[in-house]
Amino acid sequence: MEALMKQLDIRIPKFRLNRQVKLTTTTDKSGARSLEVSAMDLDGTYMSLFTQVEAFVSEEKSDVIKEEPFIFALPQGPGEENPDINIRIRLSFYGHYGEPVHPITYTIKPDETETVI
C-alpha cells in the first residue's frame, strides 16, 4: 500500500484506530456464570480483533481460548463473603500494527451484565 501511495504521489495521513473491548456476563438457568470477551468499533460494530484471549479467574488458574467466541466460565456465586469477581485478561491481537499483548484487570460486580472498556 505504501509503495502504491508513493507511486501515486499521495501522502498517507496519520490516523488513529479506536477500538473497544466488551465484557458480557451471563447466568444460565442452573446459576452458572460466564464471561464473554469481544471487540467492537466505536459505533458498536463487532469485529474480530483478537487471536487469543487468556483469562485468569483465580490466581492459580488461567484459561486460553484461541478462537471466537471467547467465553470463560466464572466461579460459582457470587457468595456473600466475596460478591465481586476479580479477573485478569490478556488480549492477543493479530499484530497488523505491531500491537503488544494487552493486559486488563477488572472487577465484575454481582449485578453487572455488560461493560465496555
MARZASE-476091 format. One record per residue: residue number from 1; residue in three letters; x, y, z of N, C-alpha, C, CB in turn. Coordinates in nm, 2 decimals. Glycine has a CB too. Layout:
BEGIN
NUM,ALA,X,Y,Z,X,Y,Z,X,Y,Z,X,Y,Z
...
This chain:
BEGIN
1,MET,0.08,-0.12,0.00,0.00,0.00,0.00,0.09,0.13,0.00,-0.09,0.00,0.12
2,GLU,0.19,0.12,0.08,0.28,0.24,0.09,0.35,0.27,-0.05,0.39,0.22,0.19
3,ALA,0.39,0.16,-0.12,0.45,0.18,-0.25,0.36,0.24,-0.35,0.51,0.04,-0.30
4,LEU,0.23,0.19,-0.35,0.13,0.25,-0.44,0.11,0.39,-0.41,0.00,0.17,-0.43
5,MET,0.09,0.43,-0.28,0.07,0.57,-0.25,0.19,0.65,-0.29,0.04,0.58,-0.10
6,LYS,0.31,0.60,-0.27,0.43,0.68,-0.31,0.43,0.70,-0.46,0.55,0.61,-0.26
7,GLN,0.40,0.59,-0.53,0.40,0.60,-0.68,0.29,0.70,-0.73,0.37,0.46,-0.74
8,LEU,0.18,0.71,-0.66,0.07,0.80,-0.70,0.10,0.94,-0.64,-0.06,0.75,-0.65
9,ASP,0.21,0.95,-0.56,0.24,1.08,-0.50,0.13,1.13,-0.41,0.27,1.18,-0.61
10,ILE,0.07,1.04,-0.33,-0.03,1.07,-0.24,0.02,1.04,-0.10,-0.16,0.99,-0.26
11,ARG,0.02,1.14,-0.01,0.07,1.13,0.12,-0.03,1.05,0.21,0.09,1.27,0.19
12,ILE,0.02,0.96,0.29,-0.06,0.88,0.38,-0.08,0.96,0.51,0.00,0.74,0.41
13,PRO,-0.20,1.00,0.54,-0.22,1.09,0.66,-0.21,1.00,0.78,-0.36,1.15,0.66
14,LYS,-0.17,1.06,0.89,-0.16,0.99,1.02,-0.30,0.96,1.06,-0.09,1.08,1.13
15,PHE,-0.32,0.85,1.12,-0.45,0.81,1.17,-0.44,0.73,1.30,-0.53,0.72,1.06
16,ARG,-0.55,0.72,1.37,-0.56,0.65,1.50,-0.68,0.56,1.49,-0.56,0.75,1.62
17,LEU,-0.66,0.44,1.53,-0.77,0.34,1.53,-0.82,0.33,1.68,-0.73,0.20,1.48
18,ASN,-0.95,0.35,1.70,-1.01,0.34,1.83,-1.10,0.21,1.84,-1.09,0.47,1.87
19,ARG,-1.06,0.12,1.93,-1.14,0.00,1.94,-1.18,-0.01,2.09,-1.06,-0.12,1.90
20,GLN,-1.29,-0.09,2.11,-1.34,-0.11,2.24,-1.35,-0.26,2.27,-1.48,-0.05,2.26
21,VAL,-1.33,-0.29,2.40,-1.34,-0.43,2.45,-1.47,-0.44,2.52,-1.22,-0.47,2.53
22,LYS,-1.56,-0.53,2.49,-1.68,-0.55,2.56,-1.68,-0.68,2.64,-1.80,-0.56,2.46
23,LEU,-1.71,-0.66,2.77,-1.72,-0.78,2.86,-1.86,-0.80,2.90,-1.63,-0.75,2.99
24,THR,-1.91,-0.92,2.87,-2.05,-0.95,2.89,-2.06,-1.07,2.98,-2.13,-0.98,2.76
25,THR,-2.13,-1.06,3.09,-2.15,-1.17,3.18,-2.30,-1.22,3.17,-2.12,-1.13,3.33
26,THR,-2.31,-1.35,3.17,-2.44,-1.41,3.17,-2.45,-1.52,3.27,-2.47,-1.47,3.03
27,THR,-2.57,-1.55,3.32,-2.60,-1.66,3.41,-2.71,-1.75,3.35,-2.65,-1.60,3.55
28,ASP,-2.68,-1.88,3.34,-2.78,-1.97,3.28,-2.88,-2.01,3.38,-2.70,-2.09,3.22
29,LYS,-2.97,-2.10,3.34,-3.08,-2.14,3.43,-3.03,-2.22,3.56,-3.17,-2.23,3.36
30,SER,-2.91,-2.28,3.54,-2.85,-2.36,3.66,-2.78,-2.27,3.75,-2.77,-2.47,3.61
31,GLY,-2.76,-2.14,3.72,-2.68,-2.05,3.80,-2.54,-2.03,3.76,-2.69,-2.09,3.94
32,ALA,-2.49,-2.11,3.66,-2.35,-2.10,3.62,-2.33,-1.96,3.55,-2.31,-2.22,3.53
33,ARG,-2.22,-1.90,3.58,-2.19,-1.77,3.52,-2.08,-1.78,3.42,-2.16,-1.66,3.63
34,SER,-2.09,-1.70,3.32,-1.98,-1.70,3.22,-1.95,-1.55,3.18,-2.02,-1.78,3.09
35,LEU,-1.83,-1.54,3.12,-1.78,-1.41,3.07,-1.75,-1.42,2.93,-1.66,-1.35,3.16
36,GLU,-1.80,-1.33,2.84,-1.77,-1.33,2.70,-1.69,-1.20,2.68,-1.89,-1.33,2.61
37,VAL,-1.57,-1.21,2.61,-1.49,-1.10,2.57,-1.50,-1.08,2.42,-1.34,-1.13,2.62
38,SER,-1.53,-0.96,2.38,-1.55,-0.94,2.24,-1.49,-0.80,2.21,-1.69,-0.95,2.19
39,ALA,-1.47,-0.77,2.08,-1.42,-0.64,2.04,-1.52,-0.57,1.95,-1.29,-0.65,1.97
40,MET,-1.53,-0.44,1.95,-1.62,-0.36,1.86,-1.56,-0.23,1.83,-1.75,-0.35,1.93
41,ASP,-1.61,-0.17,1.72,-1.57,-0.04,1.68,-1.65,0.06,1.77,-1.61,-0.01,1.53
42,LEU,-1.62,0.19,1.76,-1.68,0.29,1.84,-1.83,0.30,1.81,-1.62,0.43,1.81
43,ASP,-1.87,0.26,1.69,-2.02,0.26,1.65,-2.09,0.14,1.70,-2.03,0.28,1.50
44,GLY,-2.03,0.05,1.77,-2.09,-0.07,1.82,-2.08,-0.19,1.72,-2.23,-0.04,1.85
45,THR,-2.02,-0.18,1.61,-2.00,-0.29,1.52,-1.90,-0.39,1.57,-1.96,-0.24,1.38
46,TYR,-1.94,-0.52,1.58,-1.85,-0.62,1.63,-1.74,-0.65,1.53,-1.93,-0.75,1.67
47,MET,-1.62,-0.69,1.58,-1.51,-0.72,1.49,-1.43,-0.83,1.54,-1.43,-0.59,1.46
48,SER,-1.35,-0.89,1.46,-1.25,-0.99,1.50,-1.12,-0.92,1.52,-1.24,-1.11,1.40
49,LEU,-1.08,-0.90,1.64,-0.96,-0.83,1.67,-0.86,-0.91,1.74,-1.00,-0.71,1.76
50,PHE,-0.90,-1.02,1.81,-0.80,-1.09,1.89,-0.78,-1.23,1.83,-0.86,-1.11,2.03
51,THR,-0.65,-1.27,1.84,-0.61,-1.41,1.80,-0.64,-1.51,1.92,-0.47,-1.41,1.75
52,GLN,-0.62,-1.46,2.04,-0.65,-1.54,2.16,-0.67,-1.45,2.28,-0.53,-1.64,2.18
53,VAL,-0.75,-1.50,2.37,-0.77,-1.43,2.50,-0.74,-1.53,2.61,-0.92,-1.38,2.50
54,GLU,-0.67,-1.48,2.71,-0.63,-1.56,2.83,-0.70,-1.49,2.94,-0.48,-1.57,2.85
55,ALA,-0.77,-1.57,3.03,-0.84,-1.51,3.14,-0.79,-1.59,3.27,-0.99,-1.52,3.13
56,PHE,-0.76,-1.51,3.37,-0.72,-1.56,3.50,-0.84,-1.53,3.59,-0.58,-1.50,3.55
57,VAL,-0.92,-1.63,3.62,-1.03,-1.61,3.71,-0.99,-1.64,3.85,-1.15,-1.70,3.67
58,SER,-0.88,-1.69,3.87,-0.82,-1.71,4.01,-0.67,-1.70,3.99,-0.86,-1.84,4.08
59,GLU,-0.60,-1.69,4.10,-0.45,-1.67,4.09,-0.38,-1.78,4.03,-0.40,-1.64,4.23
60,GLU,-0.43,-1.90,4.05,-0.35,-2.02,4.01,-0.41,-2.08,3.88,-0.35,-2.12,4.11
61,LYS,-0.52,-2.03,3.83,-0.57,-2.10,3.71,-0.60,-2.00,3.60,-0.70,-2.17,3.75
62,SER,-0.56,-2.03,3.48,-0.60,-1.95,3.36,-0.65,-2.04,3.25,-0.48,-1.87,3.31
63,ASP,-0.74,-1.98,3.17,-0.79,-2.04,3.05,-0.75,-1.96,2.93,-0.95,-2.06,3.06
64,VAL,-0.71,-2.03,2.82,-0.68,-1.97,2.70,-0.77,-2.02,2.59,-0.53,-2.00,2.66
65,ILE,-0.83,-1.92,2.52,-0.92,-1.96,2.41,-0.86,-1.89,2.29,-1.07,-1.91,2.44
66,LYS,-0.85,-1.97,2.18,-0.78,-1.92,2.06,-0.87,-1.90,1.94,-0.68,-2.02,2.02
67,GLU,-1.00,-1.90,1.96,-1.10,-1.87,1.86,-1.23,-1.82,1.92,-1.13,-2.00,1.77
68,GLU,-1.29,-1.74,1.84,-1.42,-1.68,1.88,-1.53,-1.78,1.88,-1.46,-1.56,1.79
69,PRO,-1.62,-1.77,1.97,-1.64,-1.67,2.08,-1.55,-1.70,2.20,-1.79,-1.66,2.12
70,PHE,-1.50,-1.59,2.26,-1.41,-1.60,2.38,-1.50,-1.60,2.50,-1.31,-1.49,2.38
71,ILE,-1.54,-1.72,2.55,-1.63,-1.73,2.66,-1.56,-1.81,2.77,-1.77,-1.80,2.62
72,PHE,-1.56,-1.76,2.89,-1.50,-1.82,3.00,-1.60,-1.85,3.12,-1.38,-1.73,3.06
73,ALA,-1.58,-1.96,3.18,-1.67,-2.00,3.30,-1.61,-1.92,3.42,-1.66,-2.15,3.33
74,LEU,-1.71,-1.86,3.49,-1.67,-1.78,3.61,-1.70,-1.87,3.73,-1.75,-1.65,3.62
75,PRO,-1.63,-1.84,3.84,-1.66,-1.91,3.96,-1.80,-1.90,4.00,-1.57,-1.86,4.08
76,GLN,-1.86,-2.01,4.06,-1.99,-2.01,4.11,-2.01,-1.90,4.21,-2.04,-2.14,4.17
77,GLY,-2.13,-1.85,4.22,-2.15,-1.74,4.32,-2.24,-1.64,4.26,-2.02,-1.68,4.37
78,PRO,-2.23,-1.52,4.30,-2.14,-1.47,4.40,-2.18,-1.51,4.54,-2.12,-1.32,4.38
79,GLY,-2.08,-1.54,4.62,-2.11,-1.57,4.76,-2.12,-1.44,4.84,-2.00,-1.66,4.82
80,GLU,-2.18,-1.45,4.96,-2.20,-1.33,5.04,-2.06,-1.27,5.09,-2.29,-1.36,5.16
81,GLU,-1.97,-1.36,5.11,-1.84,-1.32,5.16,-1.76,-1.24,5.06,-1.76,-1.44,5.21
82,ASN,-1.77,-1.28,4.93,-1.69,-1.22,4.83,-1.78,-1.20,4.70,-1.56,-1.30,4.79
83,PRO,-1.86,-1.10,4.70,-1.96,-1.09,4.59,-1.89,-1.05,4.46,-2.06,-0.99,4.63
84,ASP,-1.78,-0.98,4.46,-1.71,-0.94,4.34,-1.62,-1.05,4.28,-1.64,-0.81,4.36
85,ILE,-1.60,-1.05,4.15,-1.50,-1.15,4.09,-1.39,-1.06,4.03,-1.57,-1.24,3.99
86,ASN,-1.27,-1.08,4.08,-1.15,-1.01,4.02,-1.10,-1.10,3.91,-1.04,-0.98,4.12
87,ILE,-1.08,-1.04,3.79,-1.04,-1.12,3.67,-0.92,-1.04,3.60,-1.15,-1.15,3.58
88,ARG,-0.82,-1.12,3.56,-0.72,-1.06,3.47,-0.73,-1.12,3.34,-0.57,-1.09,3.54
89,ILE,-0.72,-1.04,3.23,-0.74,-1.08,3.10,-0.62,-1.03,3.02,-0.87,-1.02,3.03
90,ARG,-0.57,-1.12,2.93,-0.46,-1.09,2.84,-0.51,-1.10,2.70,-0.33,-1.18,2.86
91,LEU,-0.51,-0.99,2.62,-0.56,-0.99,2.49,-0.45,-0.99,2.39,-0.65,-0.86,2.46
92,SER,-0.45,-1.09,2.30,-0.35,-1.10,2.19,-0.41,-1.06,2.06,-0.29,-1.25,2.18
93,PHE,-0.35,-0.97,1.99,-0.40,-0.91,1.87,-0.34,-0.98,1.75,-0.38,-0.76,1.86
94,TYR,-0.40,-0.95,1.63,-0.34,-1.01,1.50,-0.21,-0.95,1.47,-0.44,-0.98,1.39
95,GLY,-0.17,-0.83,1.52,-0.04,-0.78,1.50,-0.01,-0.70,1.38,0.06,-0.89,1.51
96,HIS,-0.12,-0.66,1.31,-0.10,-0.59,1.18,-0.03,-0.45,1.21,-0.24,-0.56,1.12
97,TYR,-0.04,-0.40,1.33,0.02,-0.27,1.36,0.12,-0.29,1.47,-0.09,-0.17,1.41
98,GLY,0.17,-0.41,1.50,0.27,-0.43,1.60,0.22,-0.42,1.74,0.38,-0.34,1.57
99,GLU,0.09,-0.45,1.76,0.04,-0.44,1.90,0.10,-0.54,1.99,-0.11,-0.45,1.89
100,PRO,0.13,-0.50,2.11,0.18,-0.60,2.21,0.06,-0.67,2.28,0.27,-0.53,2.32
101,VAL,0.08,-0.77,2.35,-0.03,-0.83,2.43,-0.07,-0.73,2.53,0.02,-0.97,2.51
102,HIS,-0.21,-0.71,2.55,-0.26,-0.61,2.63,-0.33,-0.67,2.76,-0.36,-0.52,2.56
103,PRO,-0.28,-0.64,2.88,-0.34,-0.69,3.00,-0.45,-0.60,3.05,-0.24,-0.71,3.11
104,ILE,-0.56,-0.66,3.10,-0.67,-0.58,3.16,-0.70,-0.65,3.30,-0.80,-0.58,3.07
105,THR,-0.71,-0.57,3.40,-0.76,-0.62,3.53,-0.89,-0.56,3.55,-0.66,-0.59,3.64
106,TYR,-0.99,-0.64,3.59,-1.13,-0.59,3.60,-1.20,-0.66,3.72,-1.20,-0.60,3.47
107,THR,-1.29,-0.59,3.79,-1.37,-0.65,3.89,-1.51,-0.65,3.84,-1.36,-0.57,4.02
108,ILE,-1.57,-0.78,3.84,-1.70,-0.80,3.79,-1.79,-0.79,3.92,-1.72,-0.93,3.72
109,LYS,-1.89,-0.70,3.92,-1.98,-0.68,4.03,-2.10,-0.79,4.00,-2.04,-0.54,4.03
110,PRO,-2.16,-0.83,4.11,-2.26,-0.94,4.10,-2.38,-0.90,4.01,-2.32,-0.97,4.24
111,ASP,-2.42,-0.77,4.01,-2.54,-0.73,3.93,-2.50,-0.68,3.79,-2.61,-0.62,4.00
112,GLU,-2.37,-0.68,3.75,-2.32,-0.63,3.63,-2.34,-0.73,3.51,-2.17,-0.59,3.64
113,THR,-2.39,-0.69,3.40,-2.40,-0.78,3.29,-2.32,-0.74,3.16,-2.55,-0.79,3.25
114,GLU,-2.29,-0.61,3.15,-2.22,-0.56,3.04,-2.13,-0.44,3.07,-2.31,-0.53,2.92
115,THR,-2.01,-0.44,3.02,-1.91,-0.33,3.04,-1.84,-0.31,2.91,-1.82,-0.36,3.16
116,VAL,-1.82,-0.19,2.87,-1.74,-0.16,2.75,-1.62,-0.08,2.80,-1.82,-0.07,2.65
117,ILE,-1.50,-0.13,2.76,-1.38,-0.06,2.81,-1.31,0.00,2.68,-1.28,-0.17,2.87
